[in-house]
Amino acid sequence: MNQSDRSAPQALAEHFESLFADTDDPWGYRTRWYERRKRAQLLACLPAERYALAFEPACANGELSAELATRCARLICSDGSAAAITHARRRLAHHPHADLRHAPIPAHWPEGRFDLIVLSEIGYYLDEHAFHTTIDRAVESLAEGGTLLASHWRHPEGDYFRSGDDVHRYLRLSFEQQAGWTRLLRHEEEDFLVEVWSPDGRSVARREGLRP
């Protein structure tokens, strides 16, 4: 899929539909140790043990969603691919508090104030308007004291609008300098980045009263 093909959201949706038509796990989220290890790190990076309401756009086949569901009272997951959502519904069948929607962002951002927003492997697929609108929606809908976690692959791919490093550079500018949030954590490896931001800059120890 080249850049001209990707200028239309419909073309992007069709690209992912074709991926999920061939397999329910096109990136090996379920089978690769890299992916399983990364999910464990993402969950460990979350500063709160439990969240009341979380939103995970671009949930794909629901592998991360199923683990987020164990930390949330209610979880909304969405994806622009109907096939992906079908697979995700099967994966989360035993989590009735998970609400899965065929709804691409940013046009279909759910209502509510979220205690947790997870932007995982999505920022590079959005064109300039969609990317910056998604950032705006996240800032507007994160609850006071909430958590936003972002994680992205760092290597170039043919269907990316920007690199993972560029995604996080824009996120830092928006969340720290413009929204005034605190970056609580940055985990950097050769292959991926994880960063966590919050309007509440307290550490986990301070939140639990272990230090002033």
C-alpha positions in Angstrom: 0.0 0.0 0.0 1.7 3.2 -1.1 1.2 6.7 0.1 -1.3 7.7 -2.6 -3.4 4.6 -1.8 -3.3 5.5 1.9 -4.6 9.0 1.4 -8.2 7.7 1.8 -9.4 6.2 5.1 -11.3 3.6 3.1 -8.1 2.4 1.5 -6.5 1.9 4.9 -9.6 0.0 6.1 -9.5 -2.2 3.0 -5.8 -2.9 3.6 -6.4 -4.2 7.1 -9.5 -6.1 6.0 -7.3 -8.0 3.6 -4.7 -8.8 6.3 -7.4 -10.2 8.7 -9.1 -12.1 5.9 -6.1 -14.4 5.5 -5.4 -14.9 9.2 -6.7 -14.0 12.6 -3.1 -13.0 13.8 -1.3 -11.3 10.9 1.5 -9.9 13.1 2.0 -12.9 15.4 0.6 -11.1 18.4 -0.4 -14.5 19.9 2.6 -16.6 18.9 5.7 -14.4 18.9 7.7 -14.1 22.2 8.6 -10.5 21.1 4.9 -9.6 21.2 4.1 -11.5 24.4 7.1 -10.0 26.2 6.1 -6.5 25.0 2.6 -6.9 26.3 3.9 -7.8 29.7 6.0 -4.7 29.7 3.1 -2.5 28.7 1.0 -3.8 31.5 3.9 -3.4 34.0 4.3 0.3 32.9 0.7 1.2 33.9 0.9 3.2 37.2 -2.5 2.1 38.5 -3.5 -1.4 39.3 -7.1 -0.9 38.2 -8.9 1.5 35.9 -12.6 2.3 35.9 -13.0 3.1 32.2 -10.4 2.4 29.5 -10.2 2.9 25.7 -8.0 1.0 23.3 -8.4 2.1 19.7 -7.0 0.0 16.9 -7.3 -3.2 19.1 -6.7 -5.6 16.1 -7.4 -9.2 17.2 -7.7 -8.3 20.8 -4.6 -9.9 22.3 -3.6 -6.8 24.3 -7.3 -6.1 24.9 -7.8 -9.4 26.7 -5.0 -8.5 29.2 -6.1 -4.9 29.6 -9.6 -6.3 30.5 -8.1 -7.9 33.6 -7.2 -4.4 34.8 -10.3 -2.5 33.9 -13.9 -2.4 35.2 -15.0 -1.4 31.7 -13.0 -1.5 28.5 -14.0 0.0 25.1 -12.0 -1.4 22.2 -12.4 -0.3 18.6 -10.9 -1.0 15.2 -11.5 0.1 11.6 -11.5 -3.5 10.4 -14.7 -5.4 10.8 -12.7 -8.7 10.5 -10.4 -7.7 13.3 -13.3 -6.9 15.5 -14.8 -10.3 14.8 -11.6 -12.0 15.9 -11.3 -9.7 19.0 -14.9 -10.5 20.0 -14.0 -14.2 20.1 -10.8 -13.4 22.1 -12.8 -11.4 24.7 -15.8 -13.6 24.8 -15.2 -14.3 28.5 -14.9 -10.5 29.4 -18.5 -9.2 29.3 -17.3 -5.8 30.5 -15.4 -5.3 27.2 -17.3 -3.3 24.6 -15.9 -4.0 21.1 -16.8 -1.7 18.2 -16.2 -1.5 14.5 -15.4 2.2 14.6 -12.3 3.8 13.1 -10.7 6.7 14.8 -10.7 9.7 15.0 -14.1 9.9 13.3 -15.7 7.5 15.8 -14.1 8.4 19.2 -16.4 7.2 22.0 -17.9 9.5 24.5 -16.7 9.5 28.1 -13.8 10.5 30.3 -11.3 7.7 30.2 -9.0 6.7 33.1 -6.8 4.9 30.6 -6.2 5.4 26.9 -3.8 3.0 25.1 -2.4 4.1 21.7 -0.5 1.0 20.6 0.9 0.6 17.1 -1.5 3.1 15.6 0.2 6.5 15.3 2.1 5.8 12.1 -1.0 4.6 10.2 -2.9 7.9 10.5 -2.6 10.7 7.9 -1.7 14.2 9.2 -5.3 15.3 9.9 -6.3 12.0 11.5 -3.1 11.8 13.6 -3.4 15.3 15.1 -7.2 15.0 15.6 -6.5 11.7 17.5 -4.1 13.6 19.8 -6.7 16.3 20.4 -9.4 13.7 21.2 -7.1 12.0 23.6 -6.3 15.2 25.4 -10.0 16.2 25.6 -11.2 12.8 26.9 -8.5 11.7 29.4 -9.9 12.0 32.9 -8.1 14.2 35.5 -5.4 11.9 36.9 -5.8 9.4 34.1 -3.1 7.5 32.2 -2.2 7.6 28.5 0.1 4.8 27.3 1.7 4.8 23.8 3.8 2.1 22.3 5.2 1.9 18.7 7.6 -0.1 16.6 10.8 1.9 15.7 11.7 0.5 12.3 10.5 1.7 8.9 7.6 0.0 7.1 6.1 0.6 3.7 2.7 1.7 4.8 3.7 4.2 7.5 3.1 8.0 7.4 5.8 8.5 10.0 8.2 6.5 12.1 7.5 5.3 15.6 10.1 7.8 16.9 8.3 10.6 15.1 5.0 9.5 16.6 6.4 9.8 20.1 8.1 13.1 19.3 4.8 14.6 18.4 3.1 13.0 21.4 5.6 14.5 23.8 5.2 18.0 22.2 1.4 17.7 22.5 1.1 16.1 25.9 3.9 17.7 27.8 4.4 21.2 26.3 0.8 21.9 25.2 -1.4 19.9 27.6 1.0 20.2 30.6 1.0 16.5 31.4 3.9 14.7 33.0 5.7 11.9 31.3 5.8 9.2 34.0 7.9 6.7 32.1 9.9 6.1 29.0 11.0 2.6 28.1 13.3 2.5 25.0 14.6 -0.6 23.2 16.1 -1.0 19.8 12.8 -2.2 18.4 10.0 -0.3 20.3 9.2 2.6 22.6 6.8 2.8 25.5 5.9 6.1 27.1 3.3 6.9 29.7 1.8 10.4 30.4 -0.6 11.7 33.0 -2.0 15.0 34.3 -1.1 13.5 37.7 2.6 13.6 37.9 2.9 11.7 41.1 4.9 8.4 41.2 3.3 5.1 42.1 5.0 5.3 45.6 3.6 8.8 46.1 0.1 7.8 45.0 0.2 5.0 47.6 1.4 7.3 50.4 4.8 5.7 50.6 6.6 9.0 50.3 5.5 12.6 50.5 
